[in-house]
Amino acid sequence: MKALPTLAACLSLAWLPVTAQADTLIVVEDRGGASALPYYEALNLQPRADATTPRIEIPRPPANAVIESDMLPVRSMRLSPGEVARRVIEAPGLPPLFLVGDDEHSRAWLRQRAQHLHELNAVGLVVNVASAEALAALRALVPGLLLAPVTGDDLAERLGLRHYPVLITATGIEQ
């Protein structure tokens, strides 16, 4: 029975060198290189003693509420009215959306597909529109659907689009 306490004492003493070294830094690999301090200083994250470094002001949101007409006109330089070939895409989880503009081709397309767009509960992005009145006229063609003025250049680039009107779903692009 006396061997058991001696064994426990030996086991606890075996860890003594490891715990004694735990406070020291062990360098696993050092590839050299330059200090990153100048990059952090350039970010000006902490105030400095010298006043020669210009301060970066954080933009503040406007005091007044932003209204939709402040976002107009919307111009998408990479998109214009035209024909779009149907193609398959794989975008799981993408809710149905459509791109239109303030032009006769888009207005005719909205009139023809209004019911289908409602069934899909699609969201409309108006990628070219000059005024609040023109946007209201487009909304009158598809009451109950969300139509938001948004530049479509980034989306056009990502999806390889050059023309609208177009319906984009998780499985395809079609006109």
Secondary structure as the mmCIF struct_conf table of DSSP 4:
data_model
#
loop_
_struct_conf.conf_type_id
_struct_conf.id
_struct_conf.beg_label_comp_id
_struct_conf.beg_label_asym_id
_struct_conf.beg_label_seq_id
_struct_conf.end_label_comp_id
_struct_conf.end_label_asym_id
_struct_conf.end_label_seq_id
TURN_TY1_P TURN_TY1_P1 LYS A 2 LYS A 2
HELX_RH_AL_P HELX_RH_AL_P1 ALA A 3 ALA A 14
TURN_TY1_P TURN_TY1_P2 TRP A 15 TRP A 15
HELX_RH_AL_P HELX_RH_AL_P2 LEU A 16 GLN A 21
TURN_TY1_P TURN_TY1_P3 ALA A 22 ASP A 23
BEND BEND1 THR A 24 THR A 24
BEND BEND2 ALA A 36 ALA A 36
HELX_RH_AL_P HELX_RH_AL_P3 LEU A 37 LEU A 43
TURN_TY1_P TURN_TY1_P4 ASN A 44 ASN A 44
BEND BEND3 GLN A 46 GLN A 46
BEND BEND4 ALA A 49 ALA A 49
BEND BEND5 ALA A 51 ALA A 51
BEND BEND6 THR A 53 THR A 53
HELX_LH_PP_P HELX_LH_PP_P1 PRO A 54 PRO A 59
BEND BEND7 ALA A 63 ASN A 64
HELX_LH_PP_P HELX_LH_PP_P2 ALA A 65 VAL A 66
HELX_RH_3T_P HELX_RH_3T_P1 GLU A 68 MET A 71
BEND BEND8 PRO A 73 PRO A 73
STRN STRN1 VAL A 74 VAL A 74
TURN_TY1_P TURN_TY1_P5 MET A 77 ARG A 78
STRN STRN2 SER A 80 PRO A 81
STRN STRN3 ARG A 87 VAL A 88
TURN_TY1_P TURN_TY1_P6 PRO A 92 GLY A 93
HELX_LH_PP_P HELX_LH_PP_P3 LEU A 94 PRO A 96
STRN STRN4 LEU A 97 GLY A 101
BEND BEND9 ASP A 102 ASP A 103
HELX_RH_AL_P HELX_RH_AL_P4 GLU A 104 LEU A 120
TURN_TY1_P TURN_TY1_P7 ASN A 121 ASN A 121
HELX_LH_PP_P HELX_LH_PP_P4 ALA A 122 ALA A 122
STRN STRN5 VAL A 123 ASN A 128
STRN STRN6 VAL A 129 VAL A 129
HELX_RH_AL_P HELX_RH_AL_P5 ALA A 132 LEU A 141
BEND BEND10 VAL A 142 VAL A 142
TURN_TY1_P TURN_TY1_P8 PRO A 143 GLY A 144
BEND BEND11 LEU A 145 LEU A 145
STRN STRN7 LEU A 147 PRO A 149
HELX_RH_AL_P HELX_RH_AL_P6 ASP A 153 LEU A 159
TURN_TY1_P TURN_TY1_P9 GLY A 160 GLY A 160
STRN STRN8 HIS A 163 TYR A 164
BEND BEND12 PRO A 165 PRO A 165
STRN STRN9 VAL A 166 ILE A 168
BEND BEND13 ALA A 170 THR A 171
STRN STRN10 GLY A 172 GLU A 174
#
